[in-house]
Amino acid sequence: MEIVEKALEHKTPGKANRKIILAGSAASWGIAAAIFGNSREHSFAKVLEHIIRTYMNIEFFAHDNKSSAVLHLDLMLQILKRELYIPCKDFQQQNRDAPGQANGKIITAGAAGNWQDGAAAITADRGHSFAKALEHVVGNDATIKFLAYNNVPPRVPKVKTKSNSKGVIILSTNADAAAWIVHTVPGFPIPKTAYTWPAAETAKGHLLLCLTISETQINAIAASLLLVQPLVHYNDIPETETAAMPYFNKLKEGRTPTLPPFTSKKSIRTESAATPVAVQIYSKSESSKYEIYKKVIVKALKKTIKVWSRSDNKLKGDCRVLQRNIRLIKSPAAINGHNTNLEADDTNWAVSDPGNIFCHVDKPYFKNQTREPAMAICIENNDIFARFNEIAAQVENCPKSIVYKAPGQASGKIITAGAAGNWQDGAAAITAANGHSFAKALEHVVGTHAQIKFLAYNNVPPRVPKVKTKSNSKGVIILSTNADAAAWIVHTVPGFPIPKTAYTWPAAETAKGHLLLCLTISETQINAIASLLFVQPMIHYNDIPETETAAMPYFGKLIKGEIPTLPPFTSRGSIHTENAGGPVTVHIYSKSETSKYEIYKKIIVRALKKTIKVWSRRDNKLKGDCRVSQRHIRLITSPASVSGHNTNLELDETSWAVSDPGNIFCHIDKPYFKEQAKEPSLGVCIENNDIFARFDAIAAQLDNCP
């Protein structure tokens, strides 16, 4: 038997044909050869031909949990045995069908280009990768046997199961050759029955994953499936083929593990002499209360993942732990010209960031899957990863985060709005070019991206010596030209970052304490941020097109350097971060040099109507002030500790305050000096319990009031 590589086919909602991509093919998705409704000539039918027909030496086991009318992601795998091939011959691919598409898109590991268009509608009984992959499932071959599972088994109504798994395990009885097909189509395929695509599924999105393996890998697959309790509805694999496979035998007998461990990680490799592909299988039983995306996949990969899945109102994107985020991909999206959306698409998948890993997950991103069995199949392959990562180009915004680097520390401490725990340690030294939050926040500032534009300001602009300015503001306003997405970064580092130049941390700043505040916003909020014009920021770079800011009069004045000459000389603006789960309110207070107000007492305390506790270098003129009840200024005692990192006012460049009583944290761009009353100044105040609590812990010790 000759082995052929894995393939993936995707059918978008409403499309009869699919898109196909083959392992090893870096080219684009291919068009499936026939529509799904046909009984042959396409990859679904080919994969299942030995399931719906009879072949003496082909046995199989099938599992599937769901009714028709679900969108699916399918990854196909093909093997060739001499003149006999098991499903994936000539495809070696993943097949992705978008909602409403009759044809799918195909990608294969090792293909260097884009998705290939499926050659025929997936409704056709031949001529496309679905039909080809299933040809020995829906057909008959004396040497091909299989086991089929589906949570919505064909022709069996109203079956109750917590499983959502669907697939086929196929093997040859006269060679060491096998395939594992994983898909998302309910009630499909019907074993030993001519290929018939469920008409109701054309309107939905589907995925088929086909992995060519050796028979020795089947036991590892069975061990993973045991935990997810698949509903096996067909099996004709002889016991003589599986005598040395204890987990497979338990699987076909429907045994469920009752003792821990209730999670499993197994590894297999596809059968390709040239480029075998590593596949990790993660599974959990219903006895495990782990949420599979965060507690299983992210924990195993040790990376951020970008997730395409329907989600409920309980689980949100999660950016609390650096480089272990869950970022939700925006809907709608496009698969090489085939549109898809989460309302019609029932596929669940993720890509790693940074990446070369694609994962198919059999449960959506719902809170209730913590109480249900679930499985993820993760494939390490640059080609397949690249195609899905393109679909993941737009992700939903994470809530804001703050990075605090204490003096002398090479790495920072991180806190995110919505994170109830303590500061998180930075994953890498802040001096490194990547791998930490400073570099990630600034990646489109120091790099090049056609759709990302920005304005940078710094009172010590990079590579410009001895600039005179009364401003002390430093930051970047970033926006996307092809989406309503923007960010405002406020920081304390002089001469940094250098636009369009590789990330370089100023060595002299490692000895000092610094703060970086990153706010994810919509573009409509930028005009309010332009209240910065009161503090006369030194703009040293701007490539934001005028077409993006035509309706932003204050931003227009900002970039031209126009300064208000008439009162009022103070400003207050409010914005909200872009996070559907919990947007955070941010107040911006600014004053020009014409205003003689001292920003801490006359602006922030007056606006908050509360006492504030202040961390800032101070002169010998301004002291703590306890004259007005509940409107005090209390100075935080130095030295202090930031979750184990020591800091002190001699070396810390940050100036900040927390309210008392509290839920407000403020970053101020000027220290607590008397002279700032005659200078422009800015305060950014965030209403958030989590961020407040972390900074309030630093403010545990206060100087006595005079």
C-alpha positions in Angstrom: 0.0 0.0 0.0 1.3 3.4 -0.9 0.8 6.1 1.6 -0.6 9.5 0.6 -0.6 12.6 2.9 -3.3 14.2 5.0 -5.8 16.6 3.7 -8.4 19.0 5.0 -11.6 20.0 3.3 -13.8 22.9 4.3 -17.4 23.5 3.1 -18.7 27.0 3.8 -22.4 27.5 4.7 -24.7 27.2 1.8 -22.1 25.9 -0.6 -22.4 22.5 -2.3 -18.7 22.4 -3.2 -15.8 22.8 -0.8 -12.4 24.1 -0.6 -9.6 21.6 -0.1 -6.0 21.9 1.2 -3.4 19.2 1.3 -0.7 18.5 3.8 2.6 19.4 2.2 0.9 21.8 -0.3 1.6 25.4 0.5 -0.6 26.5 -2.4 -4.1 28.0 -2.0 -7.3 26.1 -1.2 -8.4 23.9 -4.1 -12.0 23.5 -5.5 -13.5 20.2 -4.7 -14.1 18.0 -7.7 -17.8 17.5 -7.2 -20.7 18.7 -5.0 -21.4 17.0 -1.7 -24.7 15.8 -2.9 -23.1 13.5 -5.5 -22.4 10.0 -4.4 -18.9 10.0 -5.7 -16.0 12.0 -7.3 -15.4 14.2 -4.2 -13.3 13.8 -1.1 -16.1 13.2 1.4 -17.4 10.4 -0.7 -13.9 9.0 -1.4 -13.0 9.0 2.3 -16.2 7.1 3.2 -16.4 4.7 0.3 -15.4 1.7 2.4 -17.9 2.6 5.1 -21.0 2.9 2.9 -19.9 0.0 0.7 -18.5 -3.5 1.6 -14.8 -4.5 1.2 -13.6 -7.7 2.6 -10.3 -6.4 4.1 -11.5 -3.0 5.2 -13.0 -2.6 8.7 -14.0 0.5 10.5 -15.4 2.1 13.7 -17.6 5.2 13.4 -18.6 7.9 16.0 -20.7 11.1 15.6 -22.8 13.0 18.1 -25.0 15.5 16.3 -28.0 15.9 14.0 -27.9 17.3 10.5 -27.8 21.1 10.2 -24.5 21.8 11.8 -21.5 23.7 10.2 -18.3 21.6 10.2 -14.6 21.6 9.8 -13.2 18.4 8.2 -9.6 17.3 7.9 -9.0 14.4 5.5 -6.2 11.9 5.3 -5.5 9.7 2.3 -3.6 6.4 1.9 -2.9 4.4 -1.2 -2.3 0.6 -0.9 -0.9 -0.7 -4.1 -3.9 -0.6 -6.5 -6.2 -0.1 -3.5 -6.4 3.3 -1.8 -8.0 4.2 1.5 -9.9 7.4 1.4 -7.5 10.3 0.8 -5.8 9.3 -2.5 -4.6 12.3 -4.4 -5.7 14.7 -1.8 -3.5 14.6 1.4 -5.6 17.5 2.7 -7.9 19.4 4.9 -11.3 20.2 3.4 -13.2 23.3 4.6 -16.7 24.1 3.4 -18.0 27.6 4.2 -21.7 28.3 4.9 -23.8 28.3 1.8 -21.1 27.0 -0.5 -21.6 23.9 -2.6 -17.8 23.5 -3.1 -15.2 23.4 -0.4 -11.6 24.7 0.0 -8.8 22.2 0.3 -5.3 22.5 1.9 -2.6 19.8 2.3 0.4 19.7 4.5 3.4 20.6 2.4 1.5 22.7 -0.1 3.2 26.0 -0.3 0.4 28.1 -1.7 -3.2 29.0 -0.9 -6.4 27.0 -0.5 -7.4 25.0 -3.6 -10.9 25.1 -4.8 -12.8 21.8 -4.6 -13.2 20.3 -8.0 -16.9 19.5 -7.6 -19.8 20.3 -5.4 -19.7 18.4 -2.1 -23.3 17.3 -2.8 -22.1 15.2 -5.7 -21.4 11.5 -5.2 -18.0 11.7 -6.7 -15.3 14.1 -8.1 -14.4 15.8 -4.8 -12.3 15.1 -1.8 -15.1 14.3 0.7 -16.4 11.5 -1.6 -12.9 10.3 -2.3 -11.9 10.1 1.3 -15.1 8.1 2.1 -15.2 5.8 -0.9 -14.4 2.7 1.1 -16.9 3.7 3.9 -19.8 4.1 1.6 -18.7 1.4 -0.7 -17.5 -2.2 -0.4 -13.9 -3.6 -0.4 -13.1 -7.0 0.9 -9.8 -5.8 2.5 -11.0 -2.4 3.9 -12.8 -2.4 7.3 -13.8 0.5 9.5 -15.4 1.8 12.7 -17.7 4.8 12.5 -18.8 7.1 15.3 -21.2 10.1 15.3 -23.1 11.7 18.1 -26.0 11.9 15.6 -25.8 8.4 14.1 -27.3 8.0 10.6 -31.0 6.9 10.6 -31.2 6.8 14.5 -33.4 9.6 15.8 -33.1 11.4 19.1 -30.0 9.8 20.6 -28.9 11.4 23.8 -25.2 11.8 24.3 -22.8 14.4 25.7 -20.2 13.6 23.0 -19.9 15.8 20.0 -17.3 13.7 18.1 -17.7 12.4 14.6 -15.3 10.3 12.6 -14.2 7.1 11.1 -11.2 4.8 11.8 -10.3 2.8 8.7 -7.8 0.0 8.2 -6.6 -2.5 5.6 -6.6 -6.2 6.5 -3.8 -7.0 4.1 -1.3 -4.2 4.8 -0.2 -1.9 7.6 -2.2 1.0 6.4 -5.0 3.0 8.1 -6.7 6.4 8.1 -8.5 8.5 10.7 -11.2 10.8 9.4 -12.5 13.5 11.7 -15.4 15.6 10.5 -18.4 17.7 11.7 -21.3 16.5 9.7 -24.2 14.9 11.6 -25.8 11.7 10.4 -23.1 11.2 7.8 -21.8 9.1 6.2 -24.1 6.1 6.1 -22.0 3.0 6.1 -22.2 0.7 3.1 -24.7 3.0 1.5 -24.1 5.2 -1.6 -22.7 8.6 -0.8 -25.5 11.0 0.1 -24.8 14.5 1.3 -27.4 15.8 3.9 -29.1 18.6 2.0 -29.7 20.6 5.2 -25.9 20.9 5.8 -25.1 22.8 2.6 -26.3 26.0 4.3 -23.7 25.4 7.0 -20.0 25.4 7.4 -18.1 22.0 7.8 -14.7 20.6 8.2 -13.2 17.3 7.3 -9.8 16.2 8.5 -8.1 13.1 7.0 -5.0 11.6 8.6 -3.1 8.8 6.9 -1.5 6.6 9.6 -0.1 3.2 10.3 -2.3 0.6 12.1 0.0 0.9 15.1 -1.3 4.4 15.8 -4.9 3.3 16.2 -4.6 2.3 19.8 -3.4 5.8 20.8 -6.4 7.3 18.9 -8.7 4.9 20.7 -7.2 5.9 24.1 -8.1 9.5 23.4 -11.6 8.7 22.1 -12.4 6.6 25.2 -12.6 9.8 27.3 -15.0 11.6 25.0 -17.5 8.6 24.9 -18.1 8.6 21.1 -21.3 7.0 19.9 -20.1 4.0 17.8 -22.7 3.1 15.3 -20.8 0.8 13.0 -17.8 -1.6 13.3 -16.7 -4.4 11.1 -13.0 -4.5 12.0 -12.1 -8.1 12.9 -10.8 -8.8 16.4 -7.7 -10.4 14.8 -6.7 -6.9 13.6 -7.1 -5.3 17.0 -6.0 -8.1 19.4 -3.0 -6.1 20.5 -5.0 -2.8 20.9 -6.5 -2.8 24.4 -7.9 0.7 24.2 -9.5 0.0 20.8 -11.3 -3.0 22.3 -12.6 -0.9 25.2 -13.7 1.7 22.7 -15.8 -0.6 20.5 -17.3 -2.1 23.7 -18.4 1.3 24.9 -16.4 1.2 28.2 -15.9 4.6 29.9 -13.0 5.3 32.3 -14.3 5.7 35.9 -11.0 6.4 37.6 -8.5 9.3 37.0 -6.8 10.6 35.0 -9.7 12.2 33.2 -7.6 14.0 30.7 -5.3 12.5 28.1 -2.6 13.6 25.7 -1.5 11.3 22.9 0.8 11.8 19.9 0.7 10.2 16.5 2.4 10.9 13.2 1.0 10.8 9.7 2.4 8.2 7.3 4.4 10.1 4.8 8.0 9.0 4.1 8.9 12.5 2.9 7.2 14.8 5.5 5.4 13.0 8.3 3.3 15.4 10.3 3.1 15.4 14.1 -0.4 15.4 15.6 -1.3 15.8 19.2 -4.6 14.6 20.5 -6.0 16.2 23.7 -9.1 14.8 25.3 -11.1 15.1 28.5 -13.9 13.2 30.1 -17.1 14.7 31.6 -15.6 13.9 35.0 -12.8 16.5 34.3 -14.2 19.9 35.0 -11.5 21.6 32.8 -12.5 24.0 30.1 -10.7 22.5 27.1 -9.6 25.7 25.4 -7.9 27.4 28.4 -7.2 24.5 30.8 -6.2 21.9 28.2 -5.1 23.4 24.9 -3.5 26.6 26.1 -1.8 24.9 29.0 -0.4 22.2 26.7 0.8 24.5 23.9 2.1 27.2 26.3 1.0 29.8 23.7 -1.8 32.2 23.0 -4.5 30.8 20.7 -6.8 32.5 18.3 -10.2 30.7 18.4 -12.9 30.4 15.7 -16.0 29.2 17.5 -19.5 30.1 18.5 -19.4 31.4 22.1 -21.9 32.0 24.8 -22.4 35.0 27.0 -20.2 33.5 29.7 -16.8 32.7 28.2 -15.0 35.7 26.7 -11.6 36.3 25.3 -9.0 36.0 28.0 -5.8 38.1 28.1 -5.0 37.7 31.8 -1.8 35.7 31.4 0.9 36.9 29.1 1.4 34.7 26.1 -1.4 32.4 27.3 -4.3 34.5 25.9 -7.5 33.3 24.2 -8.2 35.7 21.4 -11.6 35.3 19.6 -11.6 35.6 15.8 -14.0 38.1 14.5 -17.0 37.1 12.5 -17.7 37.2 9.5 -14.5 35.9 8.0 -13.4 34.7 4.6 -11.8 31.4 3.4 -10.0 32.4 0.2 -13.1 34.0 -1.3 -15.7 31.9 0.5 -17.4 33.9 3.2 -18.2 32.3 6.6 -19.8 33.5 9.8 -20.3 32.0 13.3 -24.1 32.0 13.1 -24.0 29.5 10.2 -20.6 27.8 10.9 -20.5 25.0 13.3 -16.8 24.4 13.1 -14.5 25.0 16.1 -10.8 25.5 15.6 -7.8 27.5 16.8 -4.3 28.5 15.7 -1.4 29.2 18.0 0.2 32.6 18.3 3.1 32.5 17.6 2.4 29.7 15.3 2.7 26.6 13.4 -0.2 24.7 15.1 -3.8 24.3 14.0 -6.3 22.6 16.3 -9.7 21.2 15.5 -11.9 21.1 18.6 -15.1 19.1 18.8 -16.9 21.5 21.3 -17.8 25.2 20.9 -16.4 27.8 23.3 -19.2 27.5 25.7 -19.0 27.4 29.5 -21.0 24.2 29.7 -18.3 22.2 27.9 -16.4 22.1 31.2 -19.0 19.5 32.3 -18.9 17.5 29.1 -16.3 15.3 27.2 -14.3 17.1 24.6 -11.4 16.5 22.2 -8.9 18.6 20.3 -6.7 17.4 17.4 -3.7 19.7 17.0 -1.5 19.5 13.9 2.0 20.9 13.7 2.3 22.0 10.1 3.4 25.4 8.6 1.2 25.1 5.5 -2.1 24.3 7.2 -1.4 26.8 10.0 -0.7 29.6 7.5 -4.0 29.1 5.7 -6.1 29.1 8.9 -4.1 31.9 10.4 -5.1 34.1 7.4 -8.7 33.5 8.4 -7.8 34.6 11.9 -6.5 38.0 10.7 -9.1 39.9 12.7 -9.5 39.1 16.4 -11.7 40.7 19.0 -10.1 43.2 21.3 -8.8 42.2 24.7 -9.4 44.3 27.7 -6.7 46.8 28.6 -3.5 45.8 30.4 -0.7 47.5 32.3 3.0 46.6 32.5 5.0 47.8 35.5 8.8 47.4 35.3 10.5 48.0 38.6 13.9 49.6 38.8 16.8 47.3 38.0 14.4 44.5 36.7 14.8 43.1 33.2 11.3 41.8 33.1 8.0 43.4 34.1 4.8 42.7 36.1 1.5 42.5 34.2 -2.1 43.1 35.2 -5.2 43.0 32.9 -8.6 44.3 33.5 -10.8 41.4 34.4 -8.0 39.4 36.0 -9.0 38.8 39.6 -5.6 37.5 40.7 -2.2 39.0 41.3 0.4 40.5 39.0 1.7 38.1 36.4 5.4 37.8 35.7 6.6 38.9 32.3 7.4 35.9 30.1 10.7 37.4 28.9 13.1 40.2 29.6 11.9 43.5 28.4 15.2 44.0 26.7 14.4 41.1 24.3 13.0 41.8 20.8 10.0 39.7 21.4 8.2 37.3 23.8 6.9 39.9 26.2 4.1 42.4 26.5 6.0 45.6 25.6 7.2 44.1 22.3 3.8 42.6 21.6 2.0 45.9 22.2 4.4 47.7 19.9 4.8 45.1 17.2 3.0 47.2 14.5 4.9 50.3 15.5 8.4 48.8 15.2 7.3 46.6 12.3 5.5 47.1 9.0 1.9 46.3 8.3 0.0 47.7 5.3 -3.3 48.2 7.3 -1.8 49.4 10.6 -1.1 53.2 10.9 0.0 55.2 13.9 1.0 58.5 15.5 3.8 58.5 18.0 4.7 61.3 20.5 7.5 61.5 23.1 9.0 64.5 24.8 12.4 62.8 24.2 11.9 61.7 20.5 14.1 58.9 19.3 17.4 60.0 17.7 16.6 63.7 18.2 18.9 65.3 20.8 18.2 68.1 23.2 14.6 68.9 22.2 13.0 71.6 24.4 9.4 71.1 25.4 7.4 71.5 28.6 5.4 68.3 27.8 6.3 65.1 29.5 3.8 62.8 27.6 4.8 59.7 25.8 2.6 57.3 23.8 1.3 55.9 20.5 -2.2 56.1 18.9 -2.6 53.1 16.6 -5.5 52.3 14.2 -6.4 49.8 11.5 -7.4 51.1 8.1 -9.6 48.1 7.3 -11.5 47.7 10.5 -13.0 49.8 13.4 -10.1 48.9 15.7 -7.6 51.1 17.5 -5.3 51.2 20.5 -3.8 53.9 22.7 -0.5 53.1 24.4 0.7 55.4 27.2 4.2 54.9 28.6 7.1 56.5 30.4 10.2 55.5 28.4 12.2 58.3 26.7 13.4 57.9 23.1 11.3 54.8 22.6 10.0 53.1 20.5 11.7 53.9 17.2 9.1 53.8 14.5 9.6 51.2 11.7 12.8 50.0 13.3 13.4 46.7 15.1 12.4 46.7 18.8 15.4 48.1 20.8 15.1 48.7 24.5 17.2 51.7 25.7 19.8 50.1 27.9 20.0 53.0 30.3 16.3 52.6 31.2 16.7 49.1 32.7 17.9 50.6 35.9 14.8 52.7 36.2 11.1 52.0 36.9 8.7 52.3 33.9 5.0 51.8 33.2 3.2 50.9 30.0 -0.6 51.2 29.7 -2.4 49.7 26.7 -6.0 50.6 25.9 -7.9 48.8 23.2 -10.5 51.2 21.7 -12.7 51.8 18.7 -11.6 54.5 16.2 -14.5 56.7 17.3 -12.7 57.3 20.6 -9.6 58.8 19.1 -11.0 62.3 18.9 -11.6 62.3 22.7 -8.0 61.2 23.2 -6.9 64.2 21.1 -7.6 66.2 24.2 -3.9 65.6 24.4 -3.5 68.8 22.4 -3.7 70.7 25.8 -0.4 69.1 26.8 1.4 70.0 23.6 2.9 66.5 22.9 6.0 66.3 20.8 4.8 64.3 17.7 7.7 62.7 16.0 5.9 60.2 13.6 2.5 60.0 11.9 1.4 58.0 8.9 -2.4 57.9 9.7 -4.2 58.9 6.4 -6.4 62.0 6.5 -9.2 59.8 5.2 -9.3 58.0 8.5 -9.5 61.1 10.6 -11.6 63.5 8.5 -14.4 63.4 11.1 -12.0 64.0 14.0 -11.5 67.8 14.4 -9.4 67.6 17.6 -7.1 64.9 16.1 -6.7 67.2 13.1 -5.5 70.0 15.4 -3.3 67.6 17.3 -1.3 66.5 14.2 -0.9 70.2 13.1 0.4 71.2 16.5 -2.4 73.7 17.1 -2.5 74.8 20.7 -5.6 76.3 22.4 -5.2 80.0 23.1 -8.6 80.7 24.6 -10.1 79.2 27.7 -11.0 76.7 28.9 -7.4 75.5 29.6 -8.4 72.2 31.2 -10.2 69.3 29.6 -12.0 66.2 30.7 -12.9 63.4 28.3 -14.2 59.9 28.8 -13.6 56.8 26.6 -14.4 53.0 27.0 -12.2 50.1 26.1 -13.4 47.8 23.4 -14.3 44.6 25.2 -17.8 43.2 24.8 -17.5 41.2 28.0 -16.6 44.1 30.3 -15.7 47.5 28.7 -13.8 49.7 31.1 -14.3 53.4 31.6 -11.3 55.6 31.3 -11.3 59.4 32.1 -8.7 61.7 30.6 -7.8 64.9 32.4 -5.5 67.4 30.8 -4.4 71.0 31.4 -2.4 73.5 29.4 0.5 75.5 30.7 -1.8 78.5 30.7 -3.8 76.9 33.4 -2.1 77.4 36.7 -3.8 74.4 38.4 -1.8 71.8 40.2 -3.0 68.6 38.5 -3.1 66.3 41.5 -5.0 68.6 43.9 -6.9 71.0 41.7 -7.9 68.6 38.9 -7.8 64.9 39.9 -8.9 65.2 43.5 -11.6 67.7 42.5 -12.9 65.5 39.7 -12.8 62.2 41.7 -14.2 63.9 44.9 -12.0 61.4 46.9 -8.7 61.2 48.7 -5.9 59.9 46.5 -2.7 58.0 47.5 0.2 59.2 45.3 3.3 57.4 44.2 5.6 60.0 42.6 8.9 61.7 43.0 8.3 64.9 44.9 10.1 68.2 45.7 10.5 70.0 49.0 7.6 72.3 48.2 4.5 70.1 47.7 3.7 67.9 50.7 0.9 65.5 51.6 -2.3 67.5 52.1 -4.9 66.4 54.7 -6.7 69.8 55.1 -10.0 68.9 53.5 -11.9 65.8 54.7 -12.1 63.0 52.1 -10.1 65.1 49.7 -6.6 64.3 51.0 -3.4 63.8 49.1 -1.5 61.0 50.9 2.1 60.2 49.7 3.0 56.5 49.4 6.1 55.6 51.4 9.3 54.6 49.5 10.6 52.0 49.0 7.7 49.7 48.0 7.2 46.3 46.4 5.5 45.4 43.1 4.6 41.7 43.8 8.1 40.8 44.8 9.9 43.4 42.6 11.3 46.2 44.8 10.9 49.8 43.7 11.9 53.2 45.1 11.2 56.9 44.2 14.9 57.7 43.4 14.9 55.3 40.4 11.2 55.0 39.5 10.1 57.2 36.6 6.4 56.5 37.1 3.8 58.8 38.7 0.5 57.3 39.7 -2.3 57.5 42.2 -5.2 55.3 43.6 -8.4 56.7 45.0 -9.4 56.1 48.7 -12.1 54.7 48.9 -11.3 53.0 45.7 -11.7 51.5 42.4 -9.8 54.1 40.4 -6.1 54.0 39.2 -4.6 57.1 37.6 -1.4 57.5 35.6 -0.1 61.1 35.6 2.6 62.3 33.2 4.2 64.8 35.7 5.8 64.2 39.1 4.4 65.8 42.2 6.4 69.0 41.9 5.3 72.5 42.5 6.5 73.6 39.1 4.0 71.4 37.2 1.3 74.0 38.1 2.9 76.1 35.3 3.3 73.2 32.8 1.0 71.1 30.7 0.0 67.8 32.3 -2.2 64.8 31.7 -3.9 62.2 33.9 -5.4 58.9 32.6 -7.8 57.4 35.3 -9.2 53.9 34.9 -12.2 52.6 36.8 -11.5 49.0 37.4 -11.4 46.9 40.6 -8.7 44.5 39.4 -6.2 47.1 38.4 -7.0 49.3 41.4 -6.5 46.4 43.8 -3.0 45.6 42.5 -1.8 49.2 42.8 -3.5 49.8 46.1 -1.5 46.8 47.5 1.7 48.8 46.6 0.2 51.8 48.4 0.0 49.9 51.8 2.4 52.2 53.6 1.8 56.0 53.6 3.8 59.0 54.9 2.2 60.8 57.8 0.2 63.9 56.9 2.0 67.2 57.9 
